């Protein structure tokens, strides 16, 4: 798949994409009114969405523990004891960092490293105490040079610079820009570990920075996990599957559909 670096010239967008964007924006504008009228319920929704974000994101990366320990870990009531629990604690810390500090976390190399370091901090400490754990289940060794592990690949840096300029100073619709950027970086997997988790954290960060607060109150990760099997089976039934997988718009529209369904589910919760 081609990596787009000129994010100022991504269009024209299909009517379906423009329609999704329009509805998501309308729902997000209505969110401020709903939140003011239902403050207590929104506080509970925020807590539930945080739980779901951590649970489903770490589940998709195959991290497991008991329900009791999971709840204790995400509520900072216990320390992780296993490699899987370290992954859960790391995602907890990184998500909390993004939610609390998103206004300060401009998408710079230092801030990307900060998020990644936060995500992997518990795992690194566990690996230092348990050297045998420094091997993935597939047998590939983790990078031994910590500095090398944290370098941003040149291709990713080119995408980041182009995206950030358009994101901060351009006129491209963020709901179209963010999925395209995430689609592009997913093709190069810029981190040795945790690329999918970093994708979800960067998505959360950019959506909050763009003013789409609904991601605080409904879990995109939960929706993604619950619809993944159906989406995969639908893709397998397509006659032109190879062409679909080469078309970045398929992935952009798929991510937009997640945003749409989450925004609408939140809106319908209060207007149905």
N, C-alpha and C positions, 0 to 999 in steps of 0.2 A: 504494500500500500504506500502511496506517495505521502511524504510528510510535507504539509503545507507550512511555509514559513512566512508568506505574505498574508497575514491575517486581516489586513485592511481590504482585501479583495477576495472574499470568500463566496459571495453570491453569484448569481441570483438564487434565492431560496425557493424551494417548491411551495405551493400553496398550503399543502398539508403542514409543513414546518411552520409557516407563518401563522397558521390558524392555532396550532398548539401554543406557540409563543404568546399570542394575543390572549388566550384563555388563561394561561399561567399567570401572566401579568395582572389581569383583571382579578383573579382570585387572590393574588398576593396583596393587591391594594386593599381589598376588602378585609384582609387579615387584621389590620390595625384596629378596625372597628370591632371585630369579633373579640379580639384580645381584651379590649377595654371593657366590653360587656360581660366577659366570662373569665375574669382574672384567675380565680381559683382553679377552674378546670384547665386553663392553659398551663398553670404551674405543674399540675399533674401530668398533662400531656408532654411537657418538656422532660420530666423525669422518666416517663415511659419511653419516649423516643430515644433518650440517651441509653437506657437499658437495651432497647432493640438494636440501636446502632452498634453497640459493642458486641452484643450476643451474636447477631447475624453476620457481622463482618468477620469476627474471629472464627465463627463456625464455617464460613465459606473458605477460610484459610486452614481449616482442619485443626483448630485448637479446641481442646475439650477438657472439662473438669465437671465435678458434680454441681448441681444447681445451687446447693448450699454454699459451696466455696466460690462459685461464680458471683453470687450476690455479695458475699463478704469482700471479695477482691474489688469489684467495681465500686463498692461503697467505702473503700479504704479501711476495712476492718481487719484485714489480715494481709500477710505478705505472700507472694507466690512461692510455691514449693517445687513446681515442675517446670519443664521447658514450655509446655502448653500454657500453663498459668502465667508464665512470664510474658508470653505473647498477648494474653488477655490484658494483663496489667499495663503493658506498653501501649496497647491501643487505647485503653482507658485514659492514660496520661496524655497521649497525643491529641485525642478528641477533646478532652477538657482544656488543653492548651489552646487549640483552635477556637473553641467556643468562647473562651474568656478573653483571648488576646487577638482576635481576628483583625481588629482595626489597626493593630501595630504590625501584623505579619505580612508585610508586602512581599510579593513572590520574588525574593532575592535569593542568591545562592546560600547566604548565611541562614536565612529563615527556613529554607528547604532543608538544610542540614540540621537545624534546630528541631524541626518536626521529626525528621528521620532519627536523630539521636534520641529524642524522647520516646519514639516508638520502639526502639531497639535497646533501650538502656537496661531493662531488667534481663533481657536475653543475654546481653554481653556480660553482665555480672554472673549469670548462671553459667555461661560458658567458661568463664575464668575459674569458677569453682569446680566445674565438671568438664575437663578437657575433651572427654570422649564425645560430648554433645556437639562438638564443632563440626559435625558431619550431618548434612541433610539426609532425609530418608532415602533420597535417590542416589546418595553416594557422592555428591559433589561437595568439595570442601568449601567452607566459607572463606572469604578473602582474609588472608592473614595480615595484610598491611592495612591498618585502620585508616590511615590517611588515603590510601588508594581506594578503599571501599567507599569513601565519602566524596570522591571527586565526581563532579557533574560531567557526564560525557559531552563532547563537543556538539554533537547533534542535538542533544537535549538543551544545551545552553543556547543554541541558535533559535530553537523553538521558543524557549522561555523569553528571550529578549524580544523577539518579534511579537509574541503574544502579549507580554506585559505592556509594551508601547501602545498597542491597540486597545487593550483592556483599560488602561488609565487615561489615554488621550484621544482614542479613536471614536468612531461613531457606530461601529458594528454592535448589533444587539448582543448583550452578554449571554442570553440564553442560547444563542447560536454559536457564539465564540467559545464558551467554556466547553461544551461537548466536543467541538472540533479539536481544541487543544488537547483535551484528555484522550481523544481518539488517537491523535498523532503520537503523544508520548507513550501510549500503551504499546506502540509498535517497536519501541526501542528499549523498553524496560530498563530505565536508567539506574536502578539500584540492584545490587547483588541479591538482596533479600527484600521481601515485603513490598514489591512493586504494586500489587493490587491494593494493599492497605494504603499505601501512599497515594494511589489514584483516588481512593475514596476520601482521604483526608484533604487532599488538594481540592477536590470537588466541593466538599463541605466549606472549606475556607473561601473559595471563590464565590460560591452562592451567597454566603453571609456578607461578603464584601460588596456584592452587587445588590444587597437589600432584600434578598429572597429568604425572609425569616421563617418561612414555613418549614425549612429543613430542621429547625429547632423542635418542632412539635409533631412531626410525623417522620418515620424512619424510611429513607430511601433504600437503605441496606436491607431492611425487612422486605420491602416490596420486591427488590431485585432478587433476593434469595427465594422468595415464594413463587416467583414467576419464571425463574431460570429454566426449570425443566420444560415447561410449556413452550417457552421461546426456542429452546434447543430442538425440541421435537418438531416445531413448526418450520424451523430452518432446514432440518433434515428432509422434510417432505417437499421442499422446493426443488423444482427441476433445474434451476440455474443457481445452485448453491455456491459454486465457485465464483460466479460473477458477483453475487451478493457479498461474499466475504472480501472481495477486492474493492467494494464501493464504500468509501468512508461515510457517505450519507446514511447508509443502513445503520451504522453504529451511532451516528449523531442522532438520528430520529429515535432509535431505541432508547437512548439516554433521555432524550426529551420526553418520551412517553412515560418514563419513570417519574420525572418532575411533574408532568401533567397529572398522572394518577394520584400522586401523593398530595398535590395541591388541591385537587378536586375532592379527594376523600376527606381532607381537613375541612374544606368549605361545607361539604354536604353534612358533616357531623353536626353543624350548627344551623343549617338552613333546611334540612329535610323535614 
